[in-house]
């Protein structure tokens, strides 16, 4: 048994096809890598309301190998909380009596429960050989789900959850990012919704207007310009974009090369998604390539390239 004073447990999605992306986002936001159960333990507290693939941040109170041990330690700690609820997250192959567990734990917490509108949630996480008890500090707001219903939608648009993760890999609230190939604004929407200042640009006036109207639809701020990504100037914290390459712009490697040649001067950090691995182009242009994250979806594989430029 262990009692934690300064440790935080993070629960991530367990999608096998998105595992590398999940791990990358978790490392970026929490400085910890999730295990096979999707559990990461870190000494750092992170507000994961903006996360795409992290579900909970929980302040750890007790770790035990059995429920009797958990109950004994809970009695010993004398935990107090008012207006609380106990919830169960079962990540194991076991089928425990969830209602009975919640009753046993709730009875050992001093204070008044509130099951319908709690101010505090205590989460019991059941893994195959370990039981964790902790207090929920933050949860993902899942805002990307509503953003999938843009008024201007196109079949080539990025999935909103993927766009949210790309932003989290390169920028923090208060930063400014640019999407030089913004299309209908999926990346701009996800970034603006979590407190990042956004500038979008597209060579197609129809797409630039779509981005601006989509931002307005969700009540979000952002600047959208008509322009060529090969000629943009300025200084930003990060570039995050869905690069027009291969399926989105078949056969035009030269265009991709010229865009990358220019945008490397816009920001020190860059996240690019393409439908092919473009490592060879990035290395030709002296990008400091940090990570390539393949994200399979049906017959399509997208590649997220994380790079630094200085």
C-alpha positions in Angstrom: 0.0 0.0 0.0 1.1 3.6 -0.8 -0.3 6.9 0.2 0.6 9.7 -2.2 1.0 13.3 -1.2 2.3 14.9 -4.4 1.4 12.6 -7.2 -1.2 12.8 -9.9 -2.8 10.1 -11.9 -3.9 10.6 -15.5 -6.4 8.4 -17.3 -6.0 8.3 -21.1 -8.0 6.8 -23.9 -6.8 3.3 -24.8 -7.4 3.4 -28.6 -4.7 1.0 -30.1 -4.7 2.8 -33.5 -4.0 6.2 -31.8 -1.6 4.9 -29.1 1.4 6.9 -30.3 -0.6 10.1 -30.5 -2.1 9.5 -27.0 1.3 8.8 -25.6 2.7 12.0 -27.2 -0.1 14.2 -25.9 0.2 12.7 -22.4 3.9 13.3 -22.3 3.5 16.8 -23.5 0.8 17.8 -21.0 1.8 15.7 -17.9 5.5 14.7 -18.4 4.5 11.0 -17.9 3.9 8.1 -20.2 0.7 6.0 -19.8 1.0 2.2 -19.1 -0.9 -0.5 -20.8 -4.0 0.4 -18.9 -3.8 4.0 -20.1 -2.7 5.2 -16.6 0.1 7.7 -16.2 1.5 8.9 -12.8 3.3 12.2 -12.6 4.5 14.5 -9.9 3.1 17.4 -11.9 -0.4 18.6 -11.8 -1.8 19.6 -15.2 -5.2 21.0 -16.1 -6.4 18.5 -18.7 -9.6 20.2 -19.6 -8.1 21.0 -23.0 -6.8 17.5 -23.6 -7.9 15.4 -26.6 -7.0 12.0 -25.2 -6.6 12.4 -21.4 -9.8 11.9 -19.6 -9.0 12.7 -15.9 -6.4 14.3 -13.7 -6.7 12.8 -10.3 -4.8 13.7 -7.1 -3.8 10.3 -5.7 -4.7 9.5 -2.1 -4.3 5.8 -1.7 -2.9 2.9 -3.8 -3.8 -0.6 -2.6 -3.6 -4.2 -3.8 -7.1 -5.2 -2.5 -10.3 -3.5 -1.4 -10.0 -4.6 2.3 -6.6 -2.9 2.3 -8.1 0.2 0.6 -10.9 0.4 3.2 -8.4 0.1 6.1 -6.2 2.8 4.8 -9.2 5.1 4.1 -10.3 4.7 7.7 -6.8 5.5 8.9 -6.4 8.7 6.8 -9.7 10.2 8.2 -10.6 11.7 4.8 -13.2 14.6 4.9 -15.1 16.2 2.1 -18.5 17.8 1.7 -20.9 17.5 -1.2 -19.0 14.6 -2.8 -19.6 11.6 -5.0 -17.7 8.3 -5.4 -17.3 7.0 -9.0 -15.7 3.8 -10.3 -13.5 3.3 -13.3 -12.9 -0.3 -14.0 -9.9 -1.0 -16.3 -9.5 -4.6 -15.3 -11.0 -7.9 -16.5 -12.8 -8.2 -13.1 -16.5 -7.6 -12.5 -16.6 -6.0 -9.1 -19.7 -4.9 -7.2 -19.5 -1.2 -8.1 -22.4 -0.2 -6.0 -21.1 -2.0 -3.0 -17.6 -0.4 -3.4 -19.0 3.1 -3.7 -21.1 2.5 -0.6 -18.1 1.2 1.4 -15.9 4.1 0.4 -18.6 6.8 0.8 -19.3 5.5 4.3 -15.6 6.0 5.2 -15.4 9.6 4.1 -16.6 12.2 6.6 -19.0 14.7 5.2 -22.2 14.8 3.2 -22.5 13.1 -0.1 -24.2 14.7 -3.1 -24.8 12.2 -5.9 -26.7 14.4 -8.3 -24.6 17.6 -8.2 -21.3 17.0 -6.4 -18.7 19.6 -5.8 -16.0 16.9 -5.5 -15.6 13.5 -7.1 -13.5 10.7 -5.7 -12.5 8.2 -8.4 -11.7 4.6 -7.7 -9.6 3.2 -10.6 -9.4 -0.6 -10.7 -6.5 -2.0 -12.7 -5.7 -5.7 -12.9 -3.4 -5.7 -9.9 -3.8 -2.3 -8.3 -6.6 -0.1 -7.0 -6.2 3.7 -6.9 -8.3 6.2 -5.0 -8.0 9.8 -5.7 -9.8 13.2 -6.0 -10.7 14.4 -9.5 -9.1 17.8 -10.2 -9.9 18.2 -13.9 -11.6 16.4 -16.8 -11.4 16.9 -20.5 -14.2 19.2 -21.7 -14.6 17.2 -25.0 -15.2 20.5 -26.8 -14.0 19.0 -30.1 -17.2 17.0 -30.3 -19.4 20.0 -30.8 -16.9 21.5 -33.2 -17.4 18.6 -35.6 -20.7 20.2 -36.5 -19.3 23.2 -38.4 -21.6 25.2 -40.7 -19.0 24.8 -43.5 -17.9 21.2 -43.6 -15.7 19.4 -46.2 -14.8 15.8 -46.6 -11.1 16.6 -46.5 -11.4 18.3 -43.1 -9.3 17.0 -40.2 -11.0 15.1 -37.4 -11.5 17.7 -34.7 -10.0 15.5 -31.9 -6.9 15.0 -34.0 -6.6 18.8 -34.6 -7.0 19.4 -30.8 -4.1 17.0 -30.1 -1.9 18.6 -32.7 -2.4 22.0 -31.1 -1.6 20.5 -27.6 1.6 19.1 -28.9 3.0 22.5 -29.9 1.2 25.3 -28.1 -0.3 26.4 -24.7 -3.1 28.9 -23.8 -1.8 32.4 -24.3 0.4 31.4 -27.3 -0.2 32.5 -30.8 -0.3 30.0 -33.7 -0.7 30.3 -37.4 -2.3 27.8 -39.8 -1.0 28.8 -43.2 -3.3 26.3 -45.0 -6.3 26.7 -42.8 -9.0 25.2 -45.1 -12.3 25.3 -43.2 -10.6 26.2 -39.9 -10.6 23.0 -37.9 -7.2 23.7 -36.3 -8.1 27.4 -35.7 -11.3 26.4 -33.9 -9.6 23.9 -31.6 -6.8 26.3 -30.8 -9.0 29.3 -30.2 -11.4 27.3 -28.0 -8.6 26.5 -25.5 -7.3 30.1 -25.2 -4.7 30.2 -28.0 -4.6 33.2 -30.3 -5.0 32.1 -33.9 -4.2 33.4 -37.4 -5.3 31.5 -40.4 -4.4 31.9 -44.0 -5.6 30.2 -47.2 -4.9 30.8 -50.9 -8.5 29.9 -51.7 -11.0 32.7 -50.9 -13.8 30.2 -50.5 -11.9 28.4 -47.8 -10.7 31.5 -46.0 -14.3 32.7 -45.8 -15.4 29.3 -44.5 -12.8 29.4 -41.7 -13.9 32.9 -40.7 -17.6 31.9 -40.7 -16.9 28.7 -38.7 -15.0 30.6 -36.1 -17.9 33.1 -35.8 -20.4 30.2 -35.6 -18.8 28.9 -32.4 -18.3 32.4 -31.0 -14.5 32.2 -31.3 -11.9 34.9 -32.0 -9.4 34.6 -34.8 -7.9 36.4 -37.8 -8.3 34.8 -41.2 -6.4 36.1 -44.2 -6.4 35.4 -47.9 -2.8 34.6 -48.9 -0.3 32.1 -50.2 1.5 30.0 -47.6 4.7 30.3 -49.7 4.8 34.1 -49.0 3.5 34.6 -45.4 5.7 36.6 -43.1 5.5 37.1 -39.3 6.4 35.6 -36.0 4.4 33.1 -34.0 4.8 30.5 -31.2 3.9 27.6 -33.5 2.8 26.6 -36.9 0.0 23.9 -36.9 -1.4 22.9 -40.3 -2.8 20.2 -42.5 -0.4 20.4 -45.4 -1.7 20.2 -48.9 0.2 17.1 -50.0 -0.6 13.9 -51.8 -4.4 13.2 -51.4 -5.1 16.8 -50.7 -2.9 18.1 -53.5 -1.9 15.1 -55.6 1.5 15.0 -57.2 2.7 18.4 -56.3 5.8 17.8 -54.1 7.2 21.1 -55.3 4.3 23.1 -53.8 4.8 21.2 -50.5 8.6 21.9 -50.6 8.0 25.7 -51.2 5.5 26.0 -48.4 7.8 24.2 -46.0 10.7 26.4 -47.2 8.8 29.5 -46.1 6.9 28.5 -42.9 10.1 27.3 -41.2 10.8 31.0 -40.6 7.4 31.7 -39.0 7.8 29.8 -35.6 10.2 27.7 -33.6 7.8 24.8 -33.4 5.8 23.1 -36.1 3.2 20.4 -36.3 2.3 19.2 -39.8 -0.1 16.5 -40.8 0.0 14.8 -44.2 -1.2 11.6 -45.8 2.4 10.5 -46.4 5.6 10.5 -44.4 7.5 13.6 -45.6 10.7 13.1 -43.6 12.8 13.4 -46.7 11.5 16.9 -47.5 11.9 18.1 -43.9 15.4 16.9 -43.7 16.3 18.5 -47.0 15.1 21.8 -45.5 17.1 21.3 -42.3 14.1 20.9 -40.0 14.9 19.4 -36.6 12.4 16.5 -36.8 11.5 15.4 -33.3 8.7 12.9 -33.9 6.6 11.2 -36.6 3.2 10.0 -35.3 1.2 7.7 -37.7 -2.5 7.8 -37.0 -4.4 5.1 -38.9 -8.1 5.5 -39.7 -9.8 2.9 -41.9 -7.7 2.7 -45.1 -6.1 6.1 -44.5 -3.0 6.8 -42.4 -2.2 10.4 -41.5 1.3 11.3 -40.4 1.8 14.0 -37.8 5.3 15.5 -38.0 6.6 17.4 -35.0 9.6 19.6 -35.7 11.7 22.5 -34.4 13.1 25.1 -36.7 15.7 26.8 -34.4 
